[in-house]
Amino acid sequence: MTKTGDIGFTINSIATAEAKPSNITLTLQEEGEYNALMKYVRGRQMKIIQVYKEPHNRGEPRPCIGISGSCLDKAGFSVGDMLAASYEQGIINIQKLDF
């Protein structure tokens, strides 16, 4: 199993979340000017997500990413949906499976 840190999503890193119908794409962002990132995110109706330490893990710290609210609504995700995730360095793509 790949850890999110293995693909660049380390604790305290910043990612953007772009939601489209049946899809959410998380893209790791380079450290840079906060105001420019906010302008970019607002113009594309995206969300900013900070990778945090998994809260209930007593062992080695692991990165954790939480997605909620309007991002899930915009993608059309609901409790019980079947999802598929793919990844590459700096990008995680989550898709709703529609049989």
Phi and psi restraints in degrees (range 20) as a CNS / XPLOR table:
assign (resid 1 and name C) (resid 2 and name N)
       (resid 2 and name CA) (resid 2 and name C) 1.0 -83.0 20.0 2
assign (resid 2 and name N) (resid 2 and name CA)
       (resid 2 and name C) (resid 3 and name N) 1.0 135.4 20.0 2
assign (resid 2 and name C) (resid 3 and name N)
       (resid 3 and name CA) (resid 3 and name C) 1.0 -85.9 20.0 2
assign (resid 3 and name N) (resid 3 and name CA)
       (resid 3 and name C) (resid 4 and name N) 1.0 150.1 20.0 2
assign (resid 3 and name C) (resid 4 and name N)
       (resid 4 and name CA) (resid 4 and name C) 1.0 -60.6 20.0 2
assign (resid 4 and name N) (resid 4 and name CA)
       (resid 4 and name C) (resid 5 and name N) 1.0 -28.2 20.0 2
assign (resid 4 and name C) (resid 5 and name N)
       (resid 5 and name CA) (resid 5 and name C) 1.0 -66.7 20.0 2
assign (resid 5 and name N) (resid 5 and name CA)
       (resid 5 and name C) (resid 6 and name N) 1.0 -27.4 20.0 2
assign (resid 5 and name C) (resid 6 and name N)
       (resid 6 and name CA) (resid 6 and name C) 1.0 -67.2 20.0 2
assign (resid 6 and name N) (resid 6 and name CA)
       (resid 6 and name C) (resid 7 and name N) 1.0 -19.4 20.0 2
assign (resid 6 and name C) (resid 7 and name N)
       (resid 7 and name CA) (resid 7 and name C) 1.0 -111.8 20.0 2
assign (resid 7 and name N) (resid 7 and name CA)
       (resid 7 and name C) (resid 8 and name N) 1.0 16.5 20.0 2
assign (resid 7 and name C) (resid 8 and name N)
       (resid 8 and name CA) (resid 8 and name C) 1.0 104.4 20.0 2
assign (resid 8 and name N) (resid 8 and name CA)
       (resid 8 and name C) (resid 9 and name N) 1.0 -14.0 20.0 2
assign (resid 8 and name C) (resid 9 and name N)
       (resid 9 and name CA) (resid 9 and name C) 1.0 -86.5 20.0 2
assign (resid 9 and name N) (resid 9 and name CA)
       (resid 9 and name C) (resid 10 and name N) 1.0 83.0 20.0 2
assign (resid 9 and name C) (resid 10 and name N)
       (resid 10 and name CA) (resid 10 and name C) 1.0 -96.4 20.0 2
assign (resid 10 and name N) (resid 10 and name CA)
       (resid 10 and name C) (resid 11 and name N) 1.0 162.4 20.0 2
assign (resid 10 and name C) (resid 11 and name N)
       (resid 11 and name CA) (resid 11 and name C) 1.0 -55.7 20.0 2
assign (resid 11 and name N) (resid 11 and name CA)
       (resid 11 and name C) (resid 12 and name N) 1.0 132.5 20.0 2
assign (resid 11 and name C) (resid 12 and name N)
       (resid 12 and name CA) (resid 12 and name C) 1.0 79.2 20.0 2
assign (resid 12 and name N) (resid 12 and name CA)
       (resid 12 and name C) (resid 13 and name N) 1.0 0.5 20.0 2
assign (resid 12 and name C) (resid 13 and name N)
       (resid 13 and name CA) (resid 13 and name C) 1.0 -74.7 20.0 2
assign (resid 13 and name N) (resid 13 and name CA)
       (resid 13 and name C) (resid 14 and name N) 1.0 161.7 20.0 2
assign (resid 13 and name C) (resid 14 and name N)
       (resid 14 and name CA) (resid 14 and name C) 1.0 -113.6 20.0 2
assign (resid 14 and name N) (resid 14 and name CA)
       (resid 14 and name C) (resid 15 and name N) 1.0 137.4 20.0 2
assign (resid 14 and name C) (resid 15 and name N)
       (resid 15 and name CA) (resid 15 and name C) 1.0 -132.0 20.0 2
assign (resid 15 and name N) (resid 15 and name CA)
       (resid 15 and name C) (resid 16 and name N) 1.0 159.1 20.0 2
assign (resid 15 and name C) (resid 16 and name N)
       (resid 16 and name CA) (resid 16 and name C) 1.0 -105.5 20.0 2
assign (resid 16 and name N) (resid 16 and name CA)
       (resid 16 and name C) (resid 17 and name N) 1.0 148.3 20.0 2
assign (resid 16 and name C) (resid 17 and name N)
       (resid 17 and name CA) (resid 17 and name C) 1.0 -118.5 20.0 2
assign (resid 17 and name N) (resid 17 and name CA)
       (resid 17 and name C) (resid 18 and name N) 1.0 120.0 20.0 2
assign (resid 17 and name C) (resid 18 and name N)
       (resid 18 and name CA) (resid 18 and name C) 1.0 -111.9 20.0 2
assign (resid 18 and name N) (resid 18 and name CA)
       (resid 18 and name C) (resid 19 and name N) 1.0 120.3 20.0 2
assign (resid 18 and name C) (resid 19 and name N)
       (resid 19 and name CA) (resid 19 and name C) 1.0 -106.1 20.0 2
assign (resid 19 and name N) (resid 19 and name CA)
       (resid 19 and name C) (resid 20 and name N) 1.0 132.4 20.0 2
assign (resid 19 and name C) (resid 20 and name N)
       (resid 20 and name CA) (resid 20 and name C) 1.0 -133.3 20.0 2
assign (resid 20 and name N) (resid 20 and name CA)
       (resid 20 and name C) (resid 21 and name N) 1.0 164.6 20.0 2
assign (resid 20 and name C) (resid 21 and name N)
       (resid 21 and name CA) (resid 21 and name C) 1.0 -52.0 20.0 2
assign (resid 21 and name N) (resid 21 and name CA)
       (resid 21 and name C) (resid 22 and name N) 1.0 125.1 20.0 2
assign (resid 21 and name C) (resid 22 and name N)
       (resid 22 and name CA) (resid 22 and name C) 1.0 66.2 20.0 2
assign (resid 22 and name N) (resid 22 and name CA)
       (resid 22 and name C) (resid 23 and name N) 1.0 18.3 20.0 2
assign (resid 22 and name C) (resid 23 and name N)
       (resid 23 and name CA) (resid 23 and name C) 1.0 -156.0 20.0 2
assign (resid 23 and name N) (resid 23 and name CA)
       (resid 23 and name C) (resid 24 and name N) 1.0 137.7 20.0 2
assign (resid 23 and name C) (resid 24 and name N)
       (resid 24 and name CA) (resid 24 and name C) 1.0 -129.9 20.0 2
assign (resid 24 and name N) (resid 24 and name CA)
       (resid 24 and name C) (resid 25 and name N) 1.0 129.5 20.0 2
assign (resid 24 and name C) (resid 25 and name N)
       (resid 25 and name CA) (resid 25 and name C) 1.0 -115.9 20.0 2
assign (resid 25 and name N) (resid 25 and name CA)
       (resid 25 and name C) (resid 26 and name N) 1.0 124.3 20.0 2
assign (resid 25 and name C) (resid 26 and name N)
       (resid 26 and name CA) (resid 26 and name C) 1.0 -101.6 20.0 2
assign (resid 26 and name N) (resid 26 and name CA)
       (resid 26 and name C) (resid 27 and name N) 1.0 127.5 20.0 2
assign (resid 26 and name C) (resid 27 and name N)
       (resid 27 and name CA) (resid 27 and name C) 1.0 -125.2 20.0 2
assign (resid 27 and name N) (resid 27 and name CA)
       (resid 27 and name C) (resid 28 and name N) 1.0 123.1 20.0 2
assign (resid 27 and name C) (resid 28 and name N)
       (resid 28 and name CA) (resid 28 and name C) 1.0 -65.3 20.0 2
assign (resid 28 and name N) (resid 28 and name CA)
       (resid 28 and name C) (resid 29 and name N) 1.0 137.9 20.0 2
assign (resid 28 and name C) (resid 29 and name N)
       (resid 29 and name CA) (resid 29 and name C) 1.0 -111.1 20.0 2
assign (resid 29 and name N) (resid 29 and name CA)
       (resid 29 and name C) (resid 30 and name N) 1.0 140.2 20.0 2
assign (resid 29 and name C) (resid 30 and name N)
       (resid 30 and name CA) (resid 30 and name C) 1.0 -70.7 20.0 2
assign (resid 30 and name N) (resid 30 and name CA)
       (resid 30 and name C) (resid 31 and name N) 1.0 152.5 20.0 2
assign (resid 30 and name C) (resid 31 and name N)
       (resid 31 and name CA) (resid 31 and name C) 1.0 -65.5 20.0 2
assign (resid 31 and name N) (resid 31 and name CA)
       (resid 31 and name C) (resid 32 and name N) 1.0 135.2 20.0 2
assign (resid 31 and name C) (resid 32 and name N)
       (resid 32 and name CA) (resid 32 and name C) 1.0 -171.2 20.0 2
assign (resid 32 and name N) (resid 32 and name CA)
       (resid 32 and name C) (resid 33 and name N) 1.0 -157.8 20.0 2
assign (resid 32 and name C) (resid 33 and name N)
       (resid 33 and name CA) (resid 33 and name C) 1.0 -73.1 20.0 2
assign (resid 33 and name N) (resid 33 and name CA)
       (resid 33 and name C) (resid 34 and name N) 1.0 122.2 20.0 2
assign (resid 33 and name C) (resid 34 and name N)
       (resid 34 and name CA) (resid 34 and name C) 1.0 -62.3 20.0 2
assign (resid 34 and name N) (resid 34 and name CA)
       (resid 34 and name C) (resid 35 and name N) 1.0 -42.8 20.0 2
assign (resid 34 and name C) (resid 35 and name N)
       (resid 35 and name CA) (resid 35 and name C) 1.0 -62.9 20.0 2
assign (resid 35 and name N) (resid 35 and name CA)
       (resid 35 and name C) (resid 36 and name N) 1.0 -39.2 20.0 2
assign (resid 35 and name C) (resid 36 and name N)
       (resid 36 and name CA) (resid 36 and name C) 1.0 -65.6 20.0 2
assign (resid 36 and name N) (resid 36 and name CA)
       (resid 36 and name C) (resid 37 and name N) 1.0 -40.5 20.0 2
assign (resid 36 and name C) (resid 37 and name N)
       (resid 37 and name CA) (resid 37 and name C) 1.0 -64.3 20.0 2
assign (resid 37 and name N) (resid 37 and name CA)
       (resid 37 and name C) (resid 38 and name N) 1.0 -43.0 20.0 2
assign (resid 37 and name C) (resid 38 and name N)
       (resid 38 and name CA) (resid 38 and name C) 1.0 -61.8 20.0 2
assign (resid 38 and name N) (resid 38 and name CA)
       (resid 38 and name C) (resid 39 and name N) 1.0 -41.8 20.0 2
assign (resid 38 and name C) (resid 39 and name N)
       (resid 39 and name CA) (resid 39 and name C) 1.0 -62.3 20.0 2
assign (resid 39 and name N) (resid 39 and name CA)
       (resid 39 and name C) (resid 40 and name N) 1.0 -44.2 20.0 2
assign (resid 39 and name C) (resid 40 and name N)
       (resid 40 and name CA) (resid 40 and name C) 1.0 -60.7 20.0 2
assign (resid 40 and name N) (resid 40 and name CA)
       (resid 40 and name C) (resid 41 and name N) 1.0 -46.7 20.0 2
assign (resid 40 and name C) (resid 41 and name N)
       (resid 41 and name CA) (resid 41 and name C) 1.0 -65.9 20.0 2
assign (resid 41 and name N) (resid 41 and name CA)
       (resid 41 and name C) (resid 42 and name N) 1.0 -46.1 20.0 2
assign (resid 41 and name C) (resid 42 and name N)
       (resid 42 and name CA) (resid 42 and name C) 1.0 -63.5 20.0 2
assign (resid 42 and name N) (resid 42 and name CA)
       (resid 42 and name C) (resid 43 and name N) 1.0 -41.3 20.0 2
assign (resid 42 and name C) (resid 43 and name N)
       (resid 43 and name CA) (resid 43 and name C) 1.0 -64.9 20.0 2
assign (resid 43 and name N) (resid 43 and name CA)
       (resid 43 and name C) (resid 44 and name N) 1.0 -22.7 20.0 2
assign (resid 43 and name C) (resid 44 and name N)
       (resid 44 and name CA) (resid 44 and name C) 1.0 -111.7 20.0 2
assign (resid 44 and name N) (resid 44 and name CA)
       (resid 44 and name C) (resid 45 and name N) 1.0 10.0 20.0 2
assign (resid 44 and name C) (resid 45 and name N)
       (resid 45 and name CA) (resid 45 and name C) 1.0 51.3 20.0 2
assign (resid 45 and name N) (resid 45 and name CA)
       (resid 45 and name C) (resid 46 and name N) 1.0 49.1 20.0 2
assign (resid 45 and name C) (resid 46 and name N)
       (resid 46 and name CA) (resid 46 and name C) 1.0 -104.4 20.0 2
assign (resid 46 and name N) (resid 46 and name CA)
       (resid 46 and name C) (resid 47 and name N) 1.0 176.6 20.0 2
assign (resid 46 and name C) (resid 47 and name N)
       (resid 47 and name CA) (resid 47 and name C) 1.0 -119.4 20.0 2
assign (resid 47 and name N) (resid 47 and name CA)
       (resid 47 and name C) (resid 48 and name N) 1.0 152.0 20.0 2
assign (resid 47 and name C) (resid 48 and name N)
       (resid 48 and name CA) (resid 48 and name C) 1.0 -100.8 20.0 2
assign (resid 48 and name N) (resid 48 and name CA)
       (resid 48 and name C) (resid 49 and name N) 1.0 133.7 20.0 2
assign (resid 48 and name C) (resid 49 and name N)
       (resid 49 and name CA) (resid 49 and name C) 1.0 -127.0 20.0 2
assign (resid 49 and name N) (resid 49 and name CA)
       (resid 49 and name C) (resid 50 and name N) 1.0 133.2 20.0 2
assign (resid 49 and name C) (resid 50 and name N)
       (resid 50 and name CA) (resid 50 and name C) 1.0 -102.0 20.0 2
assign (resid 50 and name N) (resid 50 and name CA)
       (resid 50 and name C) (resid 51 and name N) 1.0 131.2 20.0 2
assign (resid 50 and name C) (resid 51 and name N)
       (resid 51 and name CA) (resid 51 and name C) 1.0 -74.5 20.0 2
assign (resid 51 and name N) (resid 51 and name CA)
       (resid 51 and name C) (resid 52 and name N) 1.0 128.3 20.0 2
assign (resid 51 and name C) (resid 52 and name N)
       (resid 52 and name CA) (resid 52 and name C) 1.0 -122.1 20.0 2
assign (resid 52 and name N) (resid 52 and name CA)
       (resid 52 and name C) (resid 53 and name N) 1.0 172.5 20.0 2
assign (resid 52 and name C) (resid 53 and name N)
       (resid 53 and name CA) (resid 53 and name C) 1.0 -76.6 20.0 2
assign (resid 53 and name N) (resid 53 and name CA)
       (resid 53 and name C) (resid 54 and name N) 1.0 132.1 20.0 2
assign (resid 53 and name C) (resid 54 and name N)
       (resid 54 and name CA) (resid 54 and name C) 1.0 -52.8 20.0 2
assign (resid 54 and name N) (resid 54 and name CA)
       (resid 54 and name C) (resid 55 and name N) 1.0 121.8 20.0 2
assign (resid 54 and name C) (resid 55 and name N)
       (resid 55 and name CA) (resid 55 and name C) 1.0 -71.0 20.0 2
assign (resid 55 and name N) (resid 55 and name CA)
       (resid 55 and name C) (resid 56 and name N) 1.0 -29.4 20.0 2
assign (resid 55 and name C) (resid 56 and name N)
       (resid 56 and name CA) (resid 56 and name C) 1.0 -107.3 20.0 2
assign (resid 56 and name N) (resid 56 and name CA)
       (resid 56 and name C) (resid 57 and name N) 1.0 14.9 20.0 2
assign (resid 56 and name C) (resid 57 and name N)
       (resid 57 and name CA) (resid 57 and name C) 1.0 -92.6 20.0 2
assign (resid 57 and name N) (resid 57 and name CA)
       (resid 57 and name C) (resid 58 and name N) 1.0 119.9 20.0 2
assign (resid 57 and name C) (resid 58 and name N)
       (resid 58 and name CA) (resid 58 and name C) 1.0 -91.3 20.0 2
assign (resid 58 and name N) (resid 58 and name CA)
       (resid 58 and name C) (resid 59 and name N) 1.0 -9.4 20.0 2
assign (resid 58 and name C) (resid 59 and name N)
       (resid 59 and name CA) (resid 59 and name C) 1.0 -90.6 20.0 2
assign (resid 59 and name N) (resid 59 and name CA)
       (resid 59 and name C) (resid 60 and name N) 1.0 -142.3 20.0 2
assign (resid 59 and name C) (resid 60 and name N)
       (resid 60 and name CA) (resid 60 and name C) 1.0 -61.1 20.0 2
assign (resid 60 and name N) (resid 60 and name CA)
       (resid 60 and name C) (resid 61 and name N) 1.0 132.8 20.0 2
assign (resid 60 and name C) (resid 61 and name N)
       (resid 61 and name CA) (resid 61 and name C) 1.0 -58.4 20.0 2
assign (resid 61 and name N) (resid 61 and name CA)
       (resid 61 and name C) (resid 62 and name N) 1.0 133.7 20.0 2
assign (resid 61 and name C) (resid 62 and name N)
       (resid 62 and name CA) (resid 62 and name C) 1.0 -123.1 20.0 2
assign (resid 62 and name N) (resid 62 and name CA)
       (resid 62 and name C) (resid 63 and name N) 1.0 143.5 20.0 2
assign (resid 62 and name C) (resid 63 and name N)
       (resid 63 and name CA) (resid 63 and name C) 1.0 -69.5 20.0 2
assign (resid 63 and name N) (resid 63 and name CA)
       (resid 63 and name C) (resid 64 and name N) 1.0 147.3 20.0 2
assign (resid 63 and name C) (resid 64 and name N)
       (resid 64 and name CA) (resid 64 and name C) 1.0 -138.5 20.0 2
assign (resid 64 and name N) (resid 64 and name CA)
       (resid 64 and name C) (resid 65 and name N) 1.0 140.3 20.0 2
assign (resid 64 and name C) (resid 65 and name N)
       (resid 65 and name CA) (resid 65 and name C) 1.0 -124.6 20.0 2
assign (resid 65 and name N) (resid 65 and name CA)
       (resid 65 and name C) (resid 66 and name N) 1.0 126.5 20.0 2
assign (resid 65 and name C) (resid 66 and name N)
       (resid 66 and name CA) (resid 66 and name C) 1.0 -111.1 20.0 2
assign (resid 66 and name N) (resid 66 and name CA)
       (resid 66 and name C) (resid 67 and name N) 1.0 132.4 20.0 2
assign (resid 66 and name C) (resid 67 and name N)
       (resid 67 and name CA) (resid 67 and name C) 1.0 -125.4 20.0 2
assign (resid 67 and name N) (resid 67 and name CA)
       (resid 67 and name C) (resid 68 and name N) 1.0 130.2 20.0 2
assign (resid 67 and name C) (resid 68 and name N)
       (resid 68 and name CA) (resid 68 and name C) 1.0 -151.2 20.0 2
assign (resid 68 and name N) (resid 68 and name CA)
       (resid 68 and name C) (resid 69 and name N) 1.0 179.6 20.0 2
assign (resid 68 and name C) (resid 69 and name N)
       (resid 69 and name CA) (resid 69 and name C) 1.0 62.9 20.0 2
assign (resid 69 and name N) (resid 69 and name CA)
       (resid 69 and name C) (resid 70 and name N) 1.0 -134.7 20.0 2
assign (resid 69 and name C) (resid 70 and name N)
       (resid 70 and name CA) (resid 70 and name C) 1.0 -61.6 20.0 2
assign (resid 70 and name N) (resid 70 and name CA)
       (resid 70 and name C) (resid 71 and name N) 1.0 -26.8 20.0 2
assign (resid 70 and name C) (resid 71 and name N)
       (resid 71 and name CA) (resid 71 and name C) 1.0 -63.6 20.0 2
assign (resid 71 and name N) (resid 71 and name CA)
       (resid 71 and name C) (resid 72 and name N) 1.0 -45.7 20.0 2
assign (resid 71 and name C) (resid 72 and name N)
       (resid 72 and name CA) (resid 72 and name C) 1.0 -68.3 20.0 2
assign (resid 72 and name N) (resid 72 and name CA)
       (resid 72 and name C) (resid 73 and name N) 1.0 -39.7 20.0 2
assign (resid 72 and name C) (resid 73 and name N)
       (resid 73 and name CA) (resid 73 and name C) 1.0 -61.3 20.0 2
assign (resid 73 and name N) (resid 73 and name CA)
       (resid 73 and name C) (resid 74 and name N) 1.0 -46.2 20.0 2
assign (resid 73 and name C) (resid 74 and name N)
       (resid 74 and name CA) (resid 74 and name C) 1.0 -63.0 20.0 2
assign (resid 74 and name N) (resid 74 and name CA)
       (resid 74 and name C) (resid 75 and name N) 1.0 -35.3 20.0 2
assign (resid 74 and name C) (resid 75 and name N)
       (resid 75 and name CA) (resid 75 and name C) 1.0 -78.7 20.0 2
assign (resid 75 and name N) (resid 75 and name CA)
       (resid 75 and name C) (resid 76 and name N) 1.0 -17.0 20.0 2
assign (resid 75 and name C) (resid 76 and name N)
       (resid 76 and name CA) (resid 76 and name C) 1.0 80.0 20.0 2
assign (resid 76 and name N) (resid 76 and name CA)
       (resid 76 and name C) (resid 77 and name N) 1.0 22.9 20.0 2
assign (resid 76 and name C) (resid 77 and name N)
       (resid 77 and name CA) (resid 77 and name C) 1.0 -81.0 20.0 2
assign (resid 77 and name N) (resid 77 and name CA)
       (resid 77 and name C) (resid 78 and name N) 1.0 139.0 20.0 2
assign (resid 77 and name C) (resid 78 and name N)
       (resid 78 and name CA) (resid 78 and name C) 1.0 -132.1 20.0 2
assign (resid 78 and name N) (resid 78 and name CA)
       (resid 78 and name C) (resid 79 and name N) 1.0 161.6 20.0 2
assign (resid 78 and name C) (resid 79 and name N)
       (resid 79 and name CA) (resid 79 and name C) 1.0 -58.7 20.0 2
assign (resid 79 and name N) (resid 79 and name CA)
       (resid 79 and name C) (resid 80 and name N) 1.0 132.6 20.0 2
assign (resid 79 and name C) (resid 80 and name N)
       (resid 80 and name CA) (resid 80 and name C) 1.0 92.9 20.0 2
assign (resid 80 and name N) (resid 80 and name CA)
       (resid 80 and name C) (resid 81 and name N) 1.0 -6.7 20.0 2
assign (resid 80 and name C) (resid 81 and name N)
       (resid 81 and name CA) (resid 81 and name C) 1.0 -65.1 20.0 2
assign (resid 81 and name N) (resid 81 and name CA)
       (resid 81 and name C) (resid 82 and name N) 1.0 146.3 20.0 2
assign (resid 81 and name C) (resid 82 and name N)
       (resid 82 and name CA) (resid 82 and name C) 1.0 -85.2 20.0 2
assign (resid 82 and name N) (resid 82 and name CA)
       (resid 82 and name C) (resid 83 and name N) 1.0 128.7 20.0 2
assign (resid 82 and name C) (resid 83 and name N)
       (resid 83 and name CA) (resid 83 and name C) 1.0 -124.4 20.0 2
assign (resid 83 and name N) (resid 83 and name CA)
       (resid 83 and name C) (resid 84 and name N) 1.0 152.7 20.0 2
assign (resid 83 and name C) (resid 84 and name N)
       (resid 84 and name CA) (resid 84 and name C) 1.0 -124.8 20.0 2
assign (resid 84 and name N) (resid 84 and name CA)
       (resid 84 and name C) (resid 85 and name N) 1.0 140.7 20.0 2
assign (resid 84 and name C) (resid 85 and name N)
       (resid 85 and name CA) (resid 85 and name C) 1.0 -122.4 20.0 2
assign (resid 85 and name N) (resid 85 and name CA)
       (resid 85 and name C) (resid 86 and name N) 1.0 138.8 20.0 2
assign (resid 85 and name C) (resid 86 and name N)
       (resid 86 and name CA) (resid 86 and name C) 1.0 -129.0 20.0 2
assign (resid 86 and name N) (resid 86 and name CA)
       (resid 86 and name C) (resid 87 and name N) 1.0 159.0 20.0 2
assign (resid 86 and name C) (resid 87 and name N)
       (resid 87 and name CA) (resid 87 and name C) 1.0 -152.2 20.0 2
assign (resid 87 and name N) (resid 87 and name CA)
       (resid 87 and name C) (resid 88 and name N) 1.0 157.8 20.0 2
assign (resid 87 and name C) (resid 88 and name N)
       (resid 88 and name CA) (resid 88 and name C) 1.0 -149.8 20.0 2
assign (resid 88 and name N) (resid 88 and name CA)
       (resid 88 and name C) (resid 89 and name N) 1.0 175.9 20.0 2
assign (resid 88 and name C) (resid 89 and name N)
       (resid 89 and name CA) (resid 89 and name C) 1.0 -54.7 20.0 2
assign (resid 89 and name N) (resid 89 and name CA)
       (resid 89 and name C) (resid 90 and name N) 1.0 117.6 20.0 2
assign (resid 89 and name C) (resid 90 and name N)
       (resid 90 and name CA) (resid 90 and name C) 1.0 82.1 20.0 2
assign (resid 90 and name N) (resid 90 and name CA)
       (resid 90 and name C) (resid 91 and name N) 1.0 2.6 20.0 2
assign (resid 90 and name C) (resid 91 and name N)
       (resid 91 and name CA) (resid 91 and name C) 1.0 -140.5 20.0 2
assign (resid 91 and name N) (resid 91 and name CA)
       (resid 91 and name C) (resid 92 and name N) 1.0 133.3 20.0 2
assign (resid 91 and name C) (resid 92 and name N)
       (resid 92 and name CA) (resid 92 and name C) 1.0 -123.6 20.0 2
assign (resid 92 and name N) (resid 92 and name CA)
       (resid 92 and name C) (resid 93 and name N) 1.0 128.8 20.0 2
assign (resid 92 and name C) (resid 93 and name N)
       (resid 93 and name CA) (resid 93 and name C) 1.0 -117.1 20.0 2
assign (resid 93 and name N) (resid 93 and name CA)
       (resid 93 and name C) (resid 94 and name N) 1.0 125.2 20.0 2
assign (resid 93 and name C) (resid 94 and name N)
       (resid 94 and name CA) (resid 94 and name C) 1.0 -116.6 20.0 2
assign (resid 94 and name N) (resid 94 and name CA)
       (resid 94 and name C) (resid 95 and name N) 1.0 123.8 20.0 2
assign (resid 94 and name C) (resid 95 and name N)
       (resid 95 and name CA) (resid 95 and name C) 1.0 -122.8 20.0 2
assign (resid 95 and name N) (resid 95 and name CA)
       (resid 95 and name C) (resid 96 and name N) 1.0 142.5 20.0 2
assign (resid 95 and name C) (resid 96 and name N)
       (resid 96 and name CA) (resid 96 and name C) 1.0 -80.7 20.0 2
assign (resid 96 and name N) (resid 96 and name CA)
       (resid 96 and name C) (resid 97 and name N) 1.0 129.0 20.0 2
assign (resid 96 and name C) (resid 97 and name N)
       (resid 97 and name CA) (resid 97 and name C) 1.0 -84.1 20.0 2
assign (resid 97 and name N) (resid 97 and name CA)
       (resid 97 and name C) (resid 98 and name N) 1.0 132.2 20.0 2
assign (resid 97 and name C) (resid 98 and name N)
       (resid 98 and name CA) (resid 98 and name C) 1.0 -123.6 20.0 2
assign (resid 98 and name N) (resid 98 and name CA)
       (resid 98 and name C) (resid 99 and name N) 1.0 103.6 20.0 2
